Amino acid sequence: MSNIDWSTLSEVEKIKYDSNYLRGSIAEGLKDEVTGAIALNDRQLSKFHGIYQQHDRDLERERKQQLLEPAYSFLIRVRMPGGLLTPAQWLRMDELSEQYANGTLKLTTRQAFQLHGVLKRNLKTTIQEINHSLLDTIAACGDVNRNVMCHPNPSESVLHQQLYETARAISEHLAPKTSAYHEIWLDKKLIAGGEKDFEPIYGRTYLPRKFKIGLVLPPYNDCDVFSQDLGFIAIVDDGKIAGYNVVLGGGLGSTFGIRETYPRLGTVIGYCAPDQVIEVAEKVVVVQRNEGNRKDRKLARLKYTIDRLGIEGFVALLHEQLSFQLQAARSFQFLRNGDRYGWRKGPDGLWNLTLFVEGGRVKDRDNFRLKSALREIATFHDGHFILTGNQNLILANASPATKSKINHLLLIHGVKPQEISGLRSNSIACVALNTCGLAFAEAERYLPALIDKLEVLLNEYGLFKDEMVIRMTGCPNGCGRPSLAEIGFIGKSPGHYNLYLGGNFTGSRLNALYRENITETEILDALKPIFADYAANRGKGEHFGDFVVRKNYVKTPDEGREFVH
């Protein structure tokens, strides 16, 4: 393989090629006590193991003045298809967050946990403990298929259980097969001839970029299926899942100043039977592995491969790989994305509580002791904990007696579900500052305060209870899916945001730039007259995003390439 022209490929491709299937020098770097960081190349490889190196940007200037290296720490992301875990696993994650991380749990927009603030010297122990709880972190990040999303609550219906089992099967099938993870973190011995590890799906250099999969069961688009590289929309016939519509090429990340990058909605390309899902998932990954851009990582996602080849060209290549032809897509309808809060009784007589978790951050603050409440609930809950794709939490499959105990504990910890605005209940914020190295502006730490001010306007116009999807990210990489929001914010610099309007309530339309690089005062001034207009002139049942499009506040793009940053 010495004839590879590395000048035509990104530096990361060479790092992956030389890594001996994701080993690199990670094991050696963990032993280096001189620095809190790991080697530059290993920072790329560690992502495949579920780890991001970060530093506290709030302390950056002070530490520079003191001639100290940045305050390095690590984010650990847990892979858990569908976000389903046991009360015992919740308790273990809670303990690890207190013992080795910053004392909080972050519920992500991919139905996973993130631990923040883990020091290098504690990385191995923390990952070992996660594995001892029968969870893991492999493939939670990196150029592979990441955590597979779905709404898995078996208490809602048999269909949800089937959806979850399919998500788990996809996740296991597409997980990397290298033994590097077990050797580095779990002290398994290097297999004989370990340098000859083989990745039957990914190959030696894995995918050109990250890959995301989500499954949904209409009428709820609760994991934003059109934002996924590969989506499966369940089609129900005669009370069971008859098959899935296949959605290709979603992805919301872009880069300011590079018009060749843009968010894109997935395209429905056909329909497959339930027993064909695994093959479809594998072969889409294979085509992307073969055809994706390995020179420019900003143009390496599946969406760009599809737009370069054309959807028909990509599907033709997919059909060459498949042992069957996709059928024509079936009809479906979505009513909403987001989550439905409060208690709901399942057909099995068990109860399910969906709790709003602002910014996905599980912590105690003042008299609102969410983390303490959930810790106590986990000691007696007879069902499951489920992380949603919208940073919220479901306490699932509770018996009537357990339901009463949960209500009591939430009450005494100040977490009894309270009325929140329709805007806040549909909010998402990425982590952004102070730990994300990509963030230009605040998101998680700021959005609640901005919503406080927006709620004053909503109250003024009688809109407090009206549901509106609002999302904020600190950069255009799209982790909080702002490009699908009815009201979206993307950080440009500290205190300045691009304001986007016109996404819809079902997550099937991109929004459009309304105001660029504006401050909080300008945000409030921009939205106040639109709220007034909406309150006075909306149609019956008309959602905010549809209204602003109808009234020509914005013209939303017909395709991603028309999106303006």
Buried (B, 14 or more C-beta within 10 A) or exposed (E): EEEEEEEEBBEBBBBBBEBBBBBBBBBEBBEEEEEBBBBEBBBBBBBBBBBBBBBBBEBEEEBEEEEEEBBBBBBBBBBBBBBBBBBBBBBBBBEBBBEBBBBBBBBBBBBBBBBBBBBBEBBBBBBEBBBEBEBBBBBBBBBBBBBBBBBBBBBBBEBBBBBBBBBBBBBEBBBBEBBBBBBBBBEEEEEEEBEEBEBEBBBBBBBBBBBBBBBBBBEBBBBBBBBBBBBBBBBBEEEEBBBBBBBBBBBBBBBEEEEEBBBBBBBBBBBBEBEBBBBBBBBBBBBBBEBBBBEBBBBBBBBBBBBEBEEEEBBEBBBEBBEEEBBEBBEBEBEBBBBBBEBBBBEEEBBBBBBBBBBBBBBBEEEBBBBBBBBBBBEEBEBBBBBBBBBBBBBBBBBEEBBEBBBEBBEEBBBEBEEBBBBBBBBBBBBBBBBBEEBBBBBBBBBBEBBEEBBEBBEEBEBBEBBBBBBBBBBBBBBBBBBBBBBBBBBBEEEBBBBBBBBBBBBBBBBBBBBBEBEBEBBBEBBBEBBBBBBEEBEEEEBBBBBBBEEEBBEBBEEBBEBEB
